[in-house]
Amino acid sequence: MAFDIPKIDYTGRIKEIKLGSGDEALTVGGQSSYPFHLFEGEMPHPPRIAMEVYDSPPEEWPEAALEPFTGVTDDPVAWAKKCVNDYGAEMVCLQLVSTDPNGLDRGADEAAEVVKKVAEAITVPLIVWGTANHDKDTEVLRRVSELCQGRKLIMGPVEEGDYKKIGASAIGYHHTVIASTPIDINLAKQLNILLGNLGVPDEQIIIDPTVSGIGYGIEYAYSVMERIRMAALAQQDEKLQFPIICNIARETWKTKEVKIATEEDPKLGDARKRGILMEAMSAMVLLLAGADVLIMRHPEAIGLVRQMIGELTTS
């Protein structure tokens, strides 16, 4: 007698969101089943990976993370082009670390000019990530939105404390917003409702549930993302039927495990391989939880994850 695999009867579907513009725009979402459950439903668009670029020379990066970008870390335009031309990045995430009020505190006009130059230098979709300081992000992202009209950027993090002004700017200049909440399904749903009430179209919203790396609370992030997908697909919760973006690079490469040199603690193994594997493993866990877009750093970690995505999406 043939054995039939039990299947879930899904009642929902993840919304399809187009990111970027032109020939290299990407569509994410559209799933009608849990991540990679191709035996139960459809996954029309594979998860995508954005390579991160900093708008100022990064500080406190391990040598393993800096090595692939030697010679370009002081020039975000050259850095972004290297990611696309040398490493085949299908998206770029420009981290506006220089705008942090506790750091360089770069002004909105200057930061927006950098974003514009990067946007003009590449054809792949561009994510612009602020500092999560409500006042500064409001000032910076509104200026970025205006200066880069027509580029269809993906901007965030947009939080409850600043969603009105940034959301209104995204509506006016046709950018996508990253709805960011601190690892809580109810807060994620609430922010999506608020953005919808403001007038942000569904096709301009992507969820950032906040994530962490292996060993630093990833099980909590996983369970929240899992619950978001369950509510969206099996409980007809339309306010959670959005693609998910995970900013995982920062979370893995700031941990002590990737910064300890090989000679300091030989039993931990090679420091370079350790960092690459920690990023790749953290990313794969998030993909299994429902991530549609990953923001990653090291080309070799990205290569490993791309290989796994290919294997999981090939029937």
C-alpha positions in Angstrom: 0.0 0.0 0.0 1.4 3.4 -0.9 2.1 5.8 1.9 0.6 9.3 1.6 2.6 12.0 3.4 0.2 14.0 5.7 -0.2 17.5 4.3 -1.4 20.8 5.8 -4.4 22.5 4.3 -3.1 26.0 3.9 -5.7 28.8 3.7 -3.4 31.8 3.2 -0.6 33.0 0.9 2.3 35.4 1.4 2.0 38.6 -0.6 4.3 39.1 -3.6 6.5 42.2 -3.2 8.6 43.7 -6.1 11.9 45.1 -4.9 13.8 47.6 -6.9 13.1 48.7 -10.5 14.2 48.0 -14.0 15.4 44.7 -15.5 17.1 43.5 -12.3 14.1 44.1 -10.0 13.3 41.1 -7.8 10.0 39.6 -6.6 9.9 37.9 -3.2 7.0 36.2 -1.4 4.2 34.3 -3.0 4.5 31.2 -0.9 1.5 29.0 -0.3 3.2 26.7 2.2 5.8 26.7 5.0 9.4 27.4 3.9 10.7 24.8 1.4 7.6 22.6 1.8 7.4 22.1 -1.9 5.4 18.9 -1.4 2.6 20.9 0.1 2.5 24.1 -1.8 4.3 26.6 -4.0 7.4 28.7 -3.5 7.4 30.7 -6.7 10.3 33.0 -5.8 13.5 31.7 -4.0 14.9 33.7 -1.0 17.2 36.5 -2.0 20.5 37.6 -0.4 21.7 41.3 -0.1 25.4 42.0 0.5 25.9 44.8 3.0 28.0 47.9 2.4 28.9 50.5 5.0 28.8 54.2 4.3 32.0 54.7 6.3 35.0 52.5 6.9 33.8 49.8 9.3 35.3 49.6 12.8 35.8 46.5 14.9 35.3 44.1 11.9 37.3 40.8 12.2 40.0 40.4 9.6 38.1 37.6 7.9 35.2 39.9 7.2 37.4 42.8 5.9 39.6 40.7 3.6 37.1 40.2 0.7 36.7 44.0 0.5 40.3 45.2 0.7 40.8 48.5 -0.9 37.1 49.6 -1.1 35.9 49.9 2.5 36.5 53.7 2.4 34.3 54.1 -0.7 30.7 52.9 -0.6 30.2 53.2 -4.3 33.3 51.1 -5.1 32.3 48.7 -2.4 28.8 48.3 -3.8 30.1 47.8 -7.3 32.6 45.2 -6.1 29.7 43.3 -4.4 27.8 43.2 -7.7 30.6 42.8 -10.2 32.9 40.5 -8.3 30.6 38.6 -6.0 27.4 38.6 -8.0 25.3 40.3 -5.4 21.6 40.3 -6.4 20.8 43.1 -3.9 22.9 45.6 -1.9 22.2 46.9 1.6 23.7 50.2 2.5 24.1 50.5 6.2 24.1 54.2 7.2 26.3 53.7 10.3 27.8 57.2 9.9 24.5 58.9 10.7 24.5 57.4 14.2 24.1 60.4 16.7 26.5 58.5 19.0 29.1 58.2 16.3 30.0 60.4 13.3 26.5 61.9 13.3 26.6 62.6 9.6 23.9 65.0 8.4 20.9 64.0 6.4 21.9 65.8 3.2 25.4 64.3 3.1 24.1 60.8 3.9 21.4 61.1 1.2 24.0 62.1 -1.4 26.0 59.0 -0.6 22.8 56.9 -1.0 22.1 58.5 -4.4 25.6 57.8 -5.7 25.4 54.2 -4.7 21.9 53.9 -6.2 23.2 55.4 -9.5 26.2 53.1 -9.6 24.3 49.8 -9.4 21.2 48.3 -11.1 20.3 45.8 -8.5 17.7 46.6 -5.7 19.1 48.8 -2.9 18.2 48.5 0.7 19.0 51.5 2.9 19.3 50.8 6.6 19.4 53.5 9.3 20.5 53.4 12.9 17.1 52.8 14.7 17.4 56.3 16.3 13.9 57.6 15.6 14.7 61.3 15.2 17.8 60.8 13.1 16.3 58.1 10.9 13.2 60.2 10.3 15.4 63.1 9.1 17.8 61.0 7.1 15.3 58.5 5.5 12.9 61.3 4.5 15.7 63.1 2.7 16.9 59.9 1.1 13.4 59.1 0.0 13.1 62.5 -1.7 16.5 62.6 -3.3 16.2 59.0 -4.7 12.6 59.4 -6.1 12.0 56.7 -8.7 14.7 54.4 -7.4 12.2 52.3 -5.4 14.5 51.8 -2.5 13.8 49.5 0.5 14.1 51.7 3.6 14.3 50.9 7.3 14.1 50.2 10.0 10.7 51.8 10.2 9.4 51.5 13.8 6.3 52.6 15.7 8.1 55.6 16.9 8.8 57.0 13.4 6.5 55.2 11.0 4.2 58.2 10.3 6.8 60.5 8.8 8.9 57.9 7.1 5.8 56.0 5.9 4.3 59.2 4.4 7.6 59.9 2.6 7.7 56.3 1.2 4.1 56.7 0.0 4.9 60.0 -1.7 8.1 58.8 -3.4 7.2 55.1 -4.0 9.7 53.3 -1.8 9.2 50.1 0.2 9.3 50.3 4.0 10.9 47.8 6.4 8.4 47.4 9.2 10.7 46.6 12.2 9.6 45.3 15.6 11.5 43.7 18.5 10.9 39.9 18.2 7.1 39.9 18.9 4.4 38.7 16.6 1.7 41.0 18.1 3.9 44.1 17.7 4.7 43.0 14.1 1.0 42.8 13.3 0.2 46.0 15.0 2.9 48.0 13.0 1.6 46.5 9.8 -1.9 47.7 10.7 -0.6 51.2 11.5 1.3 51.4 8.2 -1.8 50.2 6.4 -4.0 52.8 8.1 -1.5 55.5 7.2 -1.9 54.5 3.6 1.2 52.5 2.8 0.1 49.9 0.2 0.6 46.3 1.0 3.1 46.0 -1.9 5.4 48.5 -0.2 5.8 46.6 3.1 8.3 44.0 4.2 8.6 42.7 7.8 11.8 42.9 9.9 11.1 40.8 13.1 14.6 41.5 14.5 17.0 38.5 14.5 20.1 37.2 16.3 22.8 34.7 15.5 23.4 31.2 16.7 24.1 31.1 20.4 22.6 34.5 20.9 18.9 33.9 21.0 18.2 32.7 17.5 15.7 30.1 18.9 13.6 33.0 20.1 13.8 34.8 16.7 13.0 31.5 15.0 9.9 30.8 17.0 8.5 34.3 16.4 9.1 34.0 12.7 7.6 30.6 12.7 4.5 31.9 14.4 4.2 34.7 11.9 4.3 32.2 9.0 1.7 30.0 10.8 -0.7 32.9 11.3 -0.2 34.0 7.7 -0.6 30.7 6.0 -2.8 28.6 8.2 -4.8 31.1 10.2 -5.7 33.6 7.4 -4.1 36.6 9.2 -3.8 39.0 6.3 -1.8 41.5 8.4 1.1 39.0 8.7 1.1 37.8 5.1 4.2 39.8 4.1 7.7 38.8 3.1 10.3 38.8 5.9 13.8 40.4 5.8 16.6 39.5 8.2 19.6 41.7 8.9 21.8 38.8 10.1 25.3 40.0 9.1 25.7 42.4 12.0 24.4 40.0 14.5 26.9 37.2 13.7 30.1 39.2 13.0 29.9 41.2 16.2 30.0 38.1 18.4 33.0 37.1 20.5 33.3 33.7 18.8 34.1 35.3 15.4 36.6 37.8 16.9 38.8 35.5 18.9 42.0 34.9 17.0 43.0 31.3 16.2 46.2 31.6 18.3 44.3 32.9 21.3 42.1 29.8 21.5 43.2 27.1 19.1 40.5 24.7 20.3 37.9 26.9 18.6 39.5 26.1 15.2 40.4 28.5 12.4 39.0 32.0 13.0 38.2 32.7 9.4 36.2 29.4 8.9 34.5 29.9 12.2 33.1 33.3 11.2 32.0 32.2 7.8 30.2 29.1 9.2 28.6 31.1 11.9 27.1 33.5 9.4 26.0 30.7 7.0 24.5 28.6 9.7 22.6 31.5 11.3 21.3 32.5 7.8 20.1 28.9 7.1 18.2 28.7 10.4 16.4 32.0 9.5 15.6 30.7 6.0 14.0 27.6 7.5 11.9 29.9 9.7 10.6 31.9 6.8 13.1 34.6 5.7 12.6 35.9 2.2 15.6 38.4 2.1 18.8 37.9 4.0 21.4 40.7 4.6 24.8 39.0 4.7 28.5 39.9 4.6 31.1 37.3 3.6 31.0 36.1 0.0 31.9 32.5 1.1 29.1 32.4 3.6 26.7 33.6 0.9 28.0 31.0 -1.4 27.2 28.2 1.1 23.7 29.6 1.6 23.0 30.0 -2.1 24.0 26.3 -2.6 21.6 25.2 0.1 18.8 27.3 -1.4 19.4 25.7 -4.8 19.3 22.2 -3.3 16.1 22.9 -1.3 14.2 24.5 -4.2 15.1 22.0 -6.8 12.5 19.2 -7.0 
